[in-house]
Amino acid sequence: MTKAPENKVLMAVIGAAHGIRGEVRVKPFGDDPLSFTDYGVLETADGSRRFTVSKARVQKTVVVTKFKEIGDRNAAEALNGLELYIPRDRLPETEEDEFYHSDLIGMDAVDADGNPVGKVVMVQNFGAGDLLELRPARGRSFYIPFTRDFVPEISMADRRIVTAIPDGYLSETPRDDGDDDNRMG
């Protein structure tokens, strides 16, 4: 996934074609899998292509979707991997302590003393809660849980998050879990 263009929010990514009538599998982003259908016309990052949902149904982990502009399988196959956006101003304002992923991406991450930790490059959720992917100035990116314990402060105005990463959290040394069952006897 690429960083969202200014003032646009990534709503979904088109996957493989489904059937022969131009339907596609869509991977939505959001709490409700059908929410990407609620905000009108979807568009590409550069705004050059626009899509109107005519039908959508949840099928396992994807949403099988028919766009008015796509009439057959060949046209549907050409859309694989296309990211779909809406203008940010179509979304409702968030509550306190609620954030759109696109608002967090690109923010500077600092420690409690203001020392740089990295930049937020992605928000992921692999099933156990949101994780912020931070990319330091040098070295590999890493994940921290997007919880109040790890991110006690967020300043939208300063485009900055304050992190509280516990000592040893980023250590590559395996932790001793106290399980001695694997010792050779």
Salt bridges, closest charged atoms under 4 A:
GLU23 OE2 - ARG57 NH1 2.99
GLU43 OE2 - LYS8 NZ 2.67
GLU43 OE1 - ARG50 NH1 3.05
GLU77 OE2 - ARG73 NE 2.93
ASP97 OD2 - ARG148 NH2 2.44
ASP103 OD2 - ARG88 NH2 2.85
ASP108 OD1 - LYS119 NZ 2.51
ASP130 OD2 - HIS101 NE2 3.97
GLU153 OE2 - ARG160 NH2 3.36
GLU172 OE2 - ARG140 NH2 3.01
ASP180 OD1 - ARG183 NH2 3.48
